[in-house]
Amino acid sequence: MQALGAVVTQLLHLALMLAAAPLVVGAGRWLKARMLGRRGASPLQPYRDLDKLLRKRPVLADNASLVSEAAPYAAFAACVVAAALVPSFARGMALAPLSDLILLAGLLALARVALALAGMDVGTAFGGLGAAREMSFSAFAEPALLLCVLTFAILAGTTNLDAIAATFRDGALGLRVSLGLAAVAMLAVAVAENARIPVDNPATHLELTMVHEAMLLESSGRHLALWEYGAALRLTLWLALVAAVFVPFGAAPAGSGPLAWAGGLLAWAAKMGALCLALAAFESAIAKMRVFRVPEFLGAALLLALLAAALLFVSTGLA
Protein backbone atom coordinates (compact mmCIF):
# COMPACT_ATOMS: atom_id res chain seq x y z
CA MET A 1 0.00 0.00 0.00
CA GLN A 2 2.83 2.38 0.80
CA ALA A 3 4.46 1.61 -2.56
CA LEU A 4 1.18 2.37 -4.34
CA GLY A 5 0.90 5.67 -2.47
CA ALA A 6 4.44 6.57 -3.53
CA VAL A 7 3.60 5.89 -7.19
CA VAL A 8 0.39 7.92 -6.98
CA THR A 9 2.24 10.78 -5.30
CA GLN A 10 4.89 10.70 -8.03
CA LEU A 11 2.30 10.84 -10.80
CA LEU A 12 0.42 13.68 -9.11
CA HIS A 13 3.68 15.55 -8.61
CA LEU A 14 4.66 15.22 -12.27
CA ALA A 15 1.20 16.33 -13.40
CA LEU A 16 1.41 19.31 -11.03
CA MET A 17 4.82 20.39 -12.36
CA LEU A 18 3.71 20.10 -15.99
CA ALA A 19 0.49 22.00 -15.33
CA ALA A 20 2.02 24.71 -13.14
CA ALA A 21 5.05 25.54 -15.31
CA PRO A 22 3.26 27.93 -17.74
CA LEU A 23 1.40 29.51 -14.83
CA VAL A 24 4.67 30.21 -13.00
CA VAL A 25 6.00 32.05 -16.06
CA GLY A 26 2.73 33.92 -16.58
CA ALA A 27 2.43 34.91 -12.93
CA GLY A 28 6.01 36.17 -12.92
CA ARG A 29 5.39 38.31 -16.01
CA TRP A 30 2.13 39.68 -14.59
CA LEU A 31 3.70 40.53 -11.22
CA LYS A 32 6.62 42.27 -12.90
CA ALA A 33 4.28 44.27 -15.14
CA ARG A 34 2.22 45.38 -12.15
CA MET A 35 5.36 46.48 -10.31
CA LEU A 36 6.36 48.54 -13.34
CA GLY A 37 2.97 50.26 -13.45
CA ARG A 38 1.62 48.34 -16.44
CA ARG A 39 -1.49 46.20 -16.67
CA GLY A 40 0.31 43.16 -17.99
CA ALA A 41 -0.96 40.09 -19.81
CA SER A 42 -3.06 37.48 -18.03
CA PRO A 43 -1.10 34.89 -16.02
CA LEU A 44 -2.80 32.29 -18.25
CA GLN A 45 -1.34 33.76 -21.46
CA PRO A 46 1.51 31.18 -21.68
CA TYR A 47 -1.10 28.41 -21.97
CA ARG A 48 -2.65 30.15 -24.97
CA ASP A 49 0.77 30.71 -26.56
CA LEU A 50 1.74 27.06 -26.17
CA ASP A 51 -1.60 25.90 -27.55
CA LYS A 52 -1.15 28.15 -30.60
CA LEU A 53 2.40 26.95 -31.25
CA LEU A 54 1.54 23.27 -30.80
CA ARG A 55 -1.02 23.56 -33.60
CA LYS A 56 1.63 24.72 -36.08
CA ARG A 57 4.14 22.64 -38.00
CA PRO A 58 7.80 23.58 -37.51
CA VAL A 59 9.60 25.20 -40.42
CA LEU A 60 13.21 24.02 -40.78
CA ALA A 61 16.05 25.55 -42.77
CA ASP A 62 17.21 23.75 -45.90
CA ASN A 63 20.54 22.80 -44.32
CA ALA A 64 19.08 21.73 -40.97
CA SER A 65 20.12 18.26 -39.87
CA LEU A 66 18.56 15.71 -37.55
CA VAL A 67 19.90 17.72 -34.61
CA SER A 68 17.38 20.50 -35.17
CA GLU A 69 14.54 17.96 -35.17
CA ALA A 70 15.67 15.87 -32.19
CA ALA A 71 17.10 18.56 -29.91
CA PRO A 72 13.74 20.04 -28.75
CA TYR A 73 12.44 16.62 -27.74
CA ALA A 74 15.69 15.65 -25.99
CA ALA A 75 15.85 18.90 -24.04
CA PHE A 76 12.19 18.73 -23.06
CA ALA A 77 12.52 15.10 -21.95
CA ALA A 78 15.53 15.99 -19.80
CA CYS A 79 13.58 18.82 -18.18
CA VAL A 80 10.60 16.53 -17.51
CA VAL A 81 12.79 13.90 -15.83
CA ALA A 82 14.55 16.59 -13.78
CA ALA A 83 11.20 18.05 -12.71
CA ALA A 84 10.05 14.59 -11.62
CA LEU A 85 13.00 14.36 -9.22
CA VAL A 86 12.41 17.66 -7.36
CA PRO A 87 9.80 17.20 -4.58
CA SER A 88 6.87 19.56 -4.37
CA PHE A 89 3.87 18.91 -2.11
CA ALA A 90 4.91 15.56 -0.62
CA ARG A 91 7.93 13.50 0.32
CA GLY A 92 8.63 9.84 -0.24
CA MET A 93 7.73 9.73 -3.92
CA ALA A 94 8.51 6.68 -6.03
CA LEU A 95 11.56 8.36 -7.60
CA ALA A 96 12.81 9.81 -4.29
CA PRO A 97 15.76 7.36 -4.10
CA LEU A 98 16.89 8.68 -7.51
CA SER A 99 16.48 12.37 -6.69
CA ASP A 100 20.21 13.03 -6.57
CA LEU A 101 21.42 16.59 -7.00
CA ILE A 102 24.32 15.47 -9.18
CA LEU A 103 21.89 13.63 -11.46
CA LEU A 104 19.73 16.74 -11.54
CA ALA A 105 22.73 18.86 -12.57
CA GLY A 106 23.52 16.36 -15.33
CA LEU A 107 19.97 16.47 -16.71
CA LEU A 108 20.01 20.26 -16.79
CA ALA A 109 23.39 20.16 -18.55
CA LEU A 110 21.94 17.75 -21.13
CA ALA A 111 19.11 20.18 -21.88
CA ARG A 112 21.62 23.02 -22.19
CA VAL A 113 23.83 21.08 -24.60
CA ALA A 114 20.81 20.16 -26.74
CA LEU A 115 19.84 23.83 -26.96
CA ALA A 116 23.37 24.87 -27.89
CA LEU A 117 23.60 22.18 -30.59
CA ALA A 118 20.26 23.28 -32.03
CA GLY A 119 21.47 26.89 -32.11
CA MET A 120 24.65 25.95 -34.00
CA ASP A 121 23.11 23.38 -36.35
CA VAL A 122 21.90 25.73 -39.06
CA GLY A 123 25.07 27.82 -38.95
CA THR A 124 23.55 31.26 -38.42
CA ALA A 125 25.58 33.97 -36.72
CA PHE A 126 23.04 34.58 -33.97
CA GLY A 127 22.70 30.89 -33.14
CA GLY A 128 26.44 30.42 -32.85
CA LEU A 129 26.78 33.59 -30.80
CA GLY A 130 24.10 32.49 -28.34
CA ALA A 131 25.51 28.96 -28.06
CA ALA A 132 29.02 30.27 -27.40
CA ARG A 133 27.76 32.59 -24.67
CA GLU A 134 25.59 29.87 -23.13
CA MET A 135 28.41 27.35 -22.88
CA SER A 136 30.91 29.92 -21.60
CA PHE A 137 28.50 30.93 -18.83
CA SER A 138 27.90 27.29 -17.93
CA ALA A 139 31.65 26.87 -17.38
CA PHE A 140 31.17 29.04 -14.27
CA ALA A 141 27.62 28.03 -13.32
CA GLU A 142 28.10 24.25 -13.25
CA PRO A 143 31.13 24.23 -10.89
CA ALA A 144 29.30 26.66 -8.59
CA LEU A 145 26.28 24.34 -8.50
CA LEU A 146 28.45 21.30 -7.79
CA LEU A 147 30.20 23.12 -4.95
CA CYS A 148 26.78 23.94 -3.50
CA VAL A 149 25.92 20.26 -3.74
CA LEU A 150 29.19 19.46 -1.96
CA THR A 151 28.22 21.82 0.85
CA PHE A 152 24.82 20.17 1.22
CA ALA A 153 26.42 16.71 1.11
CA ILE A 154 28.84 17.59 3.91
CA LEU A 155 26.00 18.88 6.07
CA ALA A 156 23.48 16.11 5.33
CA GLY A 157 25.84 13.24 4.54
CA THR A 158 24.21 12.58 1.18
CA THR A 159 23.41 14.17 -2.17
CA ASN A 160 19.85 12.81 -2.17
CA LEU A 161 17.43 15.73 -2.32
CA ASP A 162 14.78 14.11 -0.13
CA ALA A 163 17.34 13.34 2.58
CA ILE A 164 18.84 16.84 2.39
CA ALA A 165 15.40 18.43 2.76
CA ALA A 166 14.62 16.17 5.73
CA THR A 167 17.92 17.10 7.42
CA PHE A 168 17.37 20.82 6.96
CA ARG A 169 13.74 20.55 8.04
CA ASP A 170 14.66 18.98 11.38
CA GLY A 171 16.72 22.06 12.23
CA ALA A 172 19.55 20.12 13.86
CA LEU A 173 22.14 21.97 11.78
CA GLY A 174 21.01 25.40 12.93
CA LEU A 175 22.02 28.61 11.18
CA ARG A 176 25.37 28.32 9.39
CA VAL A 177 27.36 30.91 7.48
CA SER A 178 28.36 28.27 4.92
CA LEU A 179 24.72 27.46 4.24
CA GLY A 180 23.97 31.15 3.65
CA LEU A 181 26.87 31.47 1.23
CA ALA A 182 25.71 28.37 -0.62
CA ALA A 183 22.18 29.79 -0.81
CA VAL A 184 23.40 33.03 -2.41
CA ALA A 185 25.57 31.10 -4.87
CA MET A 186 22.71 28.76 -5.77
CA LEU A 187 20.33 31.65 -6.38
CA ALA A 188 22.88 33.28 -8.69
CA VAL A 189 23.23 30.01 -10.62
CA ALA A 190 19.43 29.73 -10.84
CA VAL A 191 19.20 33.22 -12.34
CA ALA A 192 21.83 32.34 -14.95
CA GLU A 193 20.35 28.92 -15.75
CA ASN A 194 16.96 30.44 -16.46
CA ALA A 195 18.31 33.38 -18.51
CA ARG A 196 16.78 35.95 -16.18
CA ILE A 197 17.82 39.52 -15.43
CA PRO A 198 20.61 40.56 -14.79
CA VAL A 199 22.25 37.76 -16.82
CA ASP A 200 19.79 37.80 -19.74
CA ASN A 201 16.44 39.31 -20.60
CA PRO A 202 13.95 36.72 -21.88
CA ALA A 203 11.70 39.48 -23.25
CA THR A 204 14.22 40.97 -25.69
CA HIS A 205 15.54 40.05 -29.12
CA LEU A 206 18.35 42.61 -29.24
CA GLU A 207 21.15 40.73 -30.98
CA LEU A 208 23.94 42.38 -28.99
CA THR A 209 22.65 41.20 -25.62
CA MET A 210 20.48 38.11 -26.05
CA VAL A 211 21.77 34.65 -25.10
CA HIS A 212 18.92 32.16 -24.77
CA GLU A 213 16.69 33.75 -27.39
CA ALA A 214 19.51 33.83 -29.96
CA MET A 215 19.47 30.03 -30.14
CA LEU A 216 15.72 29.92 -30.75
CA LEU A 217 15.47 32.29 -33.71
CA GLU A 218 15.33 29.37 -36.17
CA SER A 219 12.69 27.46 -34.16
CA SER A 220 8.98 27.57 -34.88
CA GLY A 221 5.77 25.63 -34.40
CA ARG A 222 5.91 22.55 -32.19
CA HIS A 223 9.66 22.86 -31.76
CA LEU A 224 9.37 26.38 -30.38
CA ALA A 225 6.54 25.23 -28.11
CA LEU A 226 8.80 22.52 -26.67
CA TRP A 227 11.61 25.01 -26.11
CA GLU A 228 9.28 27.47 -24.39
CA TYR A 229 7.62 24.74 -22.34
CA GLY A 230 11.02 23.37 -21.35
CA ALA A 231 12.17 26.83 -20.24
CA ALA A 232 9.02 27.24 -18.14
CA LEU A 233 9.52 23.79 -16.64
CA ARG A 234 13.16 24.57 -15.86
CA LEU A 235 12.18 27.78 -14.05
CA THR A 236 9.54 25.90 -12.08
CA LEU A 237 11.88 23.11 -11.02
CA TRP A 238 14.54 25.63 -9.95
CA LEU A 239 12.02 27.48 -7.78
CA ALA A 240 10.81 24.15 -6.39
CA LEU A 241 14.42 23.14 -5.72
CA VAL A 242 15.10 26.35 -3.79
CA ALA A 243 11.90 25.82 -1.81
CA ALA A 244 12.70 22.16 -1.10
CA VAL A 245 16.23 22.87 0.14
CA PHE A 246 15.92 26.19 1.95
CA VAL A 247 12.23 26.20 2.94
CA PRO A 248 11.59 22.47 3.51
CA PHE A 249 8.42 22.94 5.52
CA GLY A 250 4.80 22.07 4.86
CA ALA A 251 5.33 19.07 2.59
CA ALA A 252 3.21 16.02 3.30
CA PRO A 253 5.19 13.19 4.96
CA ALA A 254 5.85 9.90 3.19
CA GLY A 255 2.94 7.48 3.29
CA SER A 256 0.33 10.16 4.01
CA GLY A 257 -3.11 10.45 2.49
CA PRO A 258 -5.07 12.92 0.37
CA LEU A 259 -5.76 15.29 3.28
CA ALA A 260 -2.04 15.74 3.97
CA TRP A 261 -1.44 16.08 0.22
CA ALA A 262 -3.92 18.97 0.09
CA GLY A 263 -2.12 20.74 2.93
CA GLY A 264 1.23 20.15 1.26
CA LEU A 265 -0.15 21.51 -2.01
CA LEU A 266 -1.30 24.71 -0.33
CA ALA A 267 2.08 25.14 1.35
CA TRP A 268 3.91 24.50 -1.95
CA ALA A 269 1.68 26.98 -3.79
CA ALA A 270 2.37 29.62 -1.13
CA LYS A 271 6.13 29.08 -1.37
CA MET A 272 6.09 29.19 -5.16
CA GLY A 273 3.98 32.35 -5.12
CA ALA A 274 6.40 34.01 -2.70
CA LEU A 275 9.38 33.03 -4.85
CA CYS A 276 7.68 34.35 -8.00
CA LEU A 277 6.99 37.62 -6.19
CA ALA A 278 10.61 37.84 -5.03
CA LEU A 279 11.88 37.13 -8.55
CA ALA A 280 9.62 39.79 -10.06
CA ALA A 281 10.69 42.33 -7.44
CA PHE A 282 14.36 41.50 -8.02
CA GLU A 283 14.08 41.88 -11.79
CA SER A 284 12.14 45.13 -11.42
CA ALA A 285 14.74 46.65 -9.12
CA ILE A 286 17.87 46.01 -11.21
CA ALA A 287 18.97 46.38 -14.80
CA LYS A 288 20.53 43.85 -17.12
CA MET A 289 24.31 43.81 -16.87
CA ARG A 290 26.63 43.90 -19.86
CA VAL A 291 27.24 40.47 -21.30
CA PHE A 292 30.95 40.78 -20.57
CA ARG A 293 30.17 41.20 -16.87
CA VAL A 294 28.27 37.93 -16.59
CA PRO A 295 31.43 35.82 -16.04
CA GLU A 296 32.28 38.12 -13.14
CA PHE A 297 28.80 37.63 -11.71
CA LEU A 298 29.03 33.85 -11.99
CA GLY A 299 32.64 33.91 -10.83
CA ALA A 300 31.47 35.59 -7.63
CA ALA A 301 28.89 32.82 -7.21
CA LEU A 302 31.62 30.23 -7.73
CA LEU A 303 33.80 31.95 -5.14
CA LEU A 304 30.96 32.03 -2.60
CA ALA A 305 30.23 28.34 -3.15
CA LEU A 306 33.93 27.49 -2.79
CA LEU A 307 34.13 29.54 0.39
CA ALA A 308 31.07 27.75 1.81
CA ALA A 309 32.61 24.33 1.14
CA ALA A 310 36.01 25.43 2.52
CA LEU A 311 34.45 26.75 5.73
CA LEU A 312 32.69 23.45 6.25
CA PHE A 313 35.89 21.50 5.65
CA VAL A 314 37.67 23.59 8.26
CA SER A 315 34.85 23.64 10.81
CA THR A 316 34.11 19.92 10.63
CA GLY A 317 37.75 18.84 10.62
CA LEU A 318 37.56 17.19 7.19
CA ALA A 319 40.56 19.09 5.86
C-alpha positions as CSV (number, residue, x, y, z in Angstrom):
1,M,0.0,0.0,0.0
2,Q,2.8,2.4,0.8
3,A,4.5,1.6,-2.6
4,L,1.2,2.4,-4.3
5,G,0.9,5.7,-2.5
6,A,4.4,6.6,-3.5
7,V,3.6,5.9,-7.2
8,V,0.4,7.9,-7.0
9,T,2.2,10.8,-5.3
10,Q,4.9,10.7,-8.0
11,L,2.3,10.8,-10.8
12,L,0.4,13.7,-9.1
13,H,3.7,15.6,-8.6
14,L,4.7,15.2,-12.3
15,A,1.2,16.3,-13.4
16,L,1.4,19.3,-11.0
17,M,4.8,20.4,-12.4
18,L,3.7,20.1,-16.0
19,A,0.5,22.0,-15.3
20,A,2.0,24.7,-13.1
21,A,5.1,25.5,-15.3
22,P,3.3,27.9,-17.7
23,L,1.4,29.5,-14.8
24,V,4.7,30.2,-13.0
25,V,6.0,32.0,-16.1
26,G,2.7,33.9,-16.6
27,A,2.4,34.9,-12.9
28,G,6.0,36.2,-12.9
29,R,5.4,38.3,-16.0
30,W,2.1,39.7,-14.6
31,L,3.7,40.5,-11.2
32,K,6.6,42.3,-12.9
33,A,4.3,44.3,-15.1
34,R,2.2,45.4,-12.2
35,M,5.4,46.5,-10.3
36,L,6.4,48.5,-13.3
37,G,3.0,50.3,-13.5
38,R,1.6,48.3,-16.4
39,R,-1.5,46.2,-16.7
40,G,0.3,43.2,-18.0
41,A,-1.0,40.1,-19.8
42,S,-3.1,37.5,-18.0
43,P,-1.1,34.9,-16.0
44,L,-2.8,32.3,-18.3
45,Q,-1.3,33.8,-21.5
46,P,1.5,31.2,-21.7
47,Y,-1.1,28.4,-22.0
48,R,-2.6,30.1,-25.0
49,D,0.8,30.7,-26.6
50,L,1.7,27.1,-26.2
51,D,-1.6,25.9,-27.6
52,K,-1.2,28.2,-30.6
53,L,2.4,26.9,-31.2
54,L,1.5,23.3,-30.8
55,R,-1.0,23.6,-33.6
56,K,1.6,24.7,-36.1
57,R,4.1,22.6,-38.0
58,P,7.8,23.6,-37.5
59,V,9.6,25.2,-40.4
60,L,13.2,24.0,-40.8
61,A,16.0,25.5,-42.8
62,D,17.2,23.8,-45.9
63,N,20.5,22.8,-44.3
64,A,19.1,21.7,-41.0
65,S,20.1,18.3,-39.9
66,L,18.6,15.7,-37.5
67,V,19.9,17.7,-34.6
68,S,17.4,20.5,-35.2
69,E,14.5,18.0,-35.2
70,A,15.7,15.9,-32.2
71,A,17.1,18.6,-29.9
72,P,13.7,20.0,-28.7
73,Y,12.4,16.6,-27.7
74,A,15.7,15.6,-26.0
75,A,15.8,18.9,-24.0
76,F,12.2,18.7,-23.1
77,A,12.5,15.1,-22.0
78,A,15.5,16.0,-19.8
79,C,13.6,18.8,-18.2
80,V,10.6,16.5,-17.5
81,V,12.8,13.9,-15.8
82,A,14.6,16.6,-13.8
83,A,11.2,18.0,-12.7
84,A,10.0,14.6,-11.6
85,L,13.0,14.4,-9.2
86,V,12.4,17.7,-7.4
87,P,9.8,17.2,-4.6
88,S,6.9,19.6,-4.4
89,F,3.9,18.9,-2.1
90,A,4.9,15.6,-0.6
91,R,7.9,13.5,0.3
92,G,8.6,9.8,-0.2
93,M,7.7,9.7,-3.9
94,A,8.5,6.7,-6.0
95,L,11.6,8.4,-7.6
96,A,12.8,9.8,-4.3
97,P,15.8,7.4,-4.1
98,L,16.9,8.7,-7.5
99,S,16.5,12.4,-6.7
100,D,20.2,13.0,-6.6
101,L,21.4,16.6,-7.0
102,I,24.3,15.5,-9.2
103,L,21.9,13.6,-11.5
104,L,19.7,16.7,-11.5
105,A,22.7,18.9,-12.6
106,G,23.5,16.4,-15.3
107,L,20.0,16.5,-16.7
108,L,20.0,20.3,-16.8
109,A,23.4,20.2,-18.5
110,L,21.9,17.8,-21.1
111,A,19.1,20.2,-21.9
112,R,21.6,23.0,-22.2
113,V,23.8,21.1,-24.6
114,A,20.8,20.2,-26.7
115,L,19.8,23.8,-27.0
116,A,23.4,24.9,-27.9
117,L,23.6,22.2,-30.6
118,A,20.3,23.3,-32.0
119,G,21.5,26.9,-32.1
120,M,24.7,26.0,-34.0
121,D,23.1,23.4,-36.3
122,V,21.9,25.7,-39.1
123,G,25.1,27.8,-39.0
124,T,23.5,31.3,-38.4
125,A,25.6,34.0,-36.7
126,F,23.0,34.6,-34.0
127,G,22.7,30.9,-33.1
128,G,26.4,30.4,-32.9
129,L,26.8,33.6,-30.8
130,G,24.1,32.5,-28.3
131,A,25.5,29.0,-28.1
132,A,29.0,30.3,-27.4
133,R,27.8,32.6,-24.7
134,E,25.6,29.9,-23.1
135,M,28.4,27.3,-22.9
136,S,30.9,29.9,-21.6
137,F,28.5,30.9,-18.8
138,S,27.9,27.3,-17.9
139,A,31.7,26.9,-17.4
140,F,31.2,29.0,-14.3
141,A,27.6,28.0,-13.3
142,E,28.1,24.3,-13.3
143,P,31.1,24.2,-10.9
144,A,29.3,26.7,-8.6
145,L,26.3,24.3,-8.5
146,L,28.4,21.3,-7.8
147,L,30.2,23.1,-4.9
148,C,26.8,23.9,-3.5
149,V,25.9,20.3,-3.7
150,L,29.2,19.5,-2.0
151,T,28.2,21.8,0.8
152,F,24.8,20.2,1.2
153,A,26.4,16.7,1.1
154,I,28.8,17.6,3.9
155,L,26.0,18.9,6.1
156,A,23.5,16.1,5.3
157,G,25.8,13.2,4.5
158,T,24.2,12.6,1.2
159,T,23.4,14.2,-2.2
160,N,19.8,12.8,-2.2
161,L,17.4,15.7,-2.3
162,D,14.8,14.1,-0.1
163,A,17.3,13.3,2.6
164,I,18.8,16.8,2.4
165,A,15.4,18.4,2.8
166,A,14.6,16.2,5.7
167,T,17.9,17.1,7.4
168,F,17.4,20.8,7.0
169,R,13.7,20.6,8.0
170,D,14.7,19.0,11.4
171,G,16.7,22.1,12.2
172,A,19.5,20.1,13.9
173,L,22.1,22.0,11.8
174,G,21.0,25.4,12.9
175,L,22.0,28.6,11.2
176,R,25.4,28.3,9.4
177,V,27.4,30.9,7.5
178,S,28.4,28.3,4.9
179,L,24.7,27.5,4.2
180,G,24.0,31.1,3.6
181,L,26.9,31.5,1.2
182,A,25.7,28.4,-0.6
183,A,22.2,29.8,-0.8
184,V,23.4,33.0,-2.4
185,A,25.6,31.1,-4.9
186,M,22.7,28.8,-5.8
187,L,20.3,31.6,-6.4
188,A,22.9,33.3,-8.7
189,V,23.2,30.0,-10.6
190,A,19.4,29.7,-10.8
191,V,19.2,33.2,-12.3
192,A,21.8,32.3,-15.0
193,E,20.4,28.9,-15.7
194,N,17.0,30.4,-16.5
195,A,18.3,33.4,-18.5
196,R,16.8,36.0,-16.2
197,I,17.8,39.5,-15.4
198,P,20.6,40.6,-14.8
199,V,22.2,37.8,-16.8
200,D,19.8,37.8,-19.7
201,N,16.4,39.3,-20.6
202,P,14.0,36.7,-21.9
203,A,11.7,39.5,-23.3
204,T,14.2,41.0,-25.7
205,H,15.5,40.0,-29.1
206,L,18.3,42.6,-29.2
207,E,21.1,40.7,-31.0
208,L,23.9,42.4,-29.0
209,T,22.6,41.2,-25.6
210,M,20.5,38.1,-26.0
211,V,21.8,34.7,-25.1
212,H,18.9,32.2,-24.8
213,E,16.7,33.7,-27.4
214,A,19.5,33.8,-30.0
215,M,19.5,30.0,-30.1
216,L,15.7,29.9,-30.8
217,L,15.5,32.3,-33.7
218,E,15.3,29.4,-36.2
219,S,12.7,27.5,-34.2
220,S,9.0,27.6,-34.9
221,G,5.8,25.6,-34.4
222,R,5.9,22.5,-32.2
223,H,9.7,22.9,-31.8
224,L,9.4,26.4,-30.4
225,A,6.5,25.2,-28.1
226,L,8.8,22.5,-26.7
227,W,11.6,25.0,-26.1
228,E,9.3,27.5,-24.4
229,Y,7.6,24.7,-22.3
230,G,11.0,23.4,-21.4
231,A,12.2,26.8,-20.2
232,A,9.0,27.2,-18.1
233,L,9.5,23.8,-16.6
234,R,13.2,24.6,-15.9
235,L,12.2,27.8,-14.0
236,T,9.5,25.9,-12.1
237,L,11.9,23.1,-11.0
238,W,14.5,25.6,-9.9
239,L,12.0,27.5,-7.8
240,A,10.8,24.1,-6.4
241,L,14.4,23.1,-5.7
242,V,15.1,26.3,-3.8
243,A,11.9,25.8,-1.8
244,A,12.7,22.2,-1.1
245,V,16.2,22.9,0.1
246,F,15.9,26.2,2.0
247,V,12.2,26.2,2.9
248,P,11.6,22.5,3.5
249,F,8.4,22.9,5.5
250,G,4.8,22.1,4.9
251,A,5.3,19.1,2.6
252,A,3.2,16.0,3.3
253,P,5.2,13.2,5.0
254,A,5.8,9.9,3.2
255,G,2.9,7.5,3.3
256,S,0.3,10.2,4.0
257,G,-3.1,10.5,2.5
258,P,-5.1,12.9,0.4
259,L,-5.8,15.3,3.3
260,A,-2.0,15.7,4.0
261,W,-1.4,16.1,0.2
262,A,-3.9,19.0,0.1
263,G,-2.1,20.7,2.9
264,G,1.2,20.2,1.3
265,L,-0.1,21.5,-2.0
266,L,-1.3,24.7,-0.3
267,A,2.1,25.1,1.3
268,W,3.9,24.5,-1.9
269,A,1.7,27.0,-3.8
270,A,2.4,29.6,-1.1
271,K,6.1,29.1,-1.4
272,M,6.1,29.2,-5.2
273,G,4.0,32.3,-5.1
274,A,6.4,34.0,-2.7
275,L,9.4,33.0,-4.9
276,C,7.7,34.4,-8.0
277,L,7.0,37.6,-6.2
278,A,10.6,37.8,-5.0
279,L,11.9,37.1,-8.5
280,A,9.6,39.8,-10.1
281,A,10.7,42.3,-7.4
282,F,14.4,41.5,-8.0
283,E,14.1,41.9,-11.8
284,S,12.1,45.1,-11.4
285,A,14.7,46.6,-9.1
286,I,17.9,46.0,-11.2
287,A,19.0,46.4,-14.8
288,K,20.5,43.9,-17.1
289,M,24.3,43.8,-16.9
290,R,26.6,43.9,-19.9
291,V,27.2,40.5,-21.3
292,F,31.0,40.8,-20.6
293,R,30.2,41.2,-16.9
294,V,28.3,37.9,-16.6
295,P,31.4,35.8,-16.0
296,E,32.3,38.1,-13.1
297,F,28.8,37.6,-11.7
298,L,29.0,33.8,-12.0
299,G,32.6,33.9,-10.8
300,A,31.5,35.6,-7.6
301,A,28.9,32.8,-7.2
302,L,31.6,30.2,-7.7
303,L,33.8,32.0,-5.1
304,L,31.0,32.0,-2.6
305,A,30.2,28.3,-3.1
306,L,33.9,27.5,-2.8
307,L,34.1,29.5,0.4
308,A,31.1,27.7,1.8
309,A,32.6,24.3,1.1
310,A,36.0,25.4,2.5
311,L,34.4,26.8,5.7
312,L,32.7,23.5,6.3
313,F,35.9,21.5,5.7
314,V,37.7,23.6,8.3
315,S,34.9,23.6,10.8
316,T,34.1,19.9,10.6
317,G,37.7,18.8,10.6
318,L,37.6,17.2,7.2
319,A,40.6,19.1,5.9
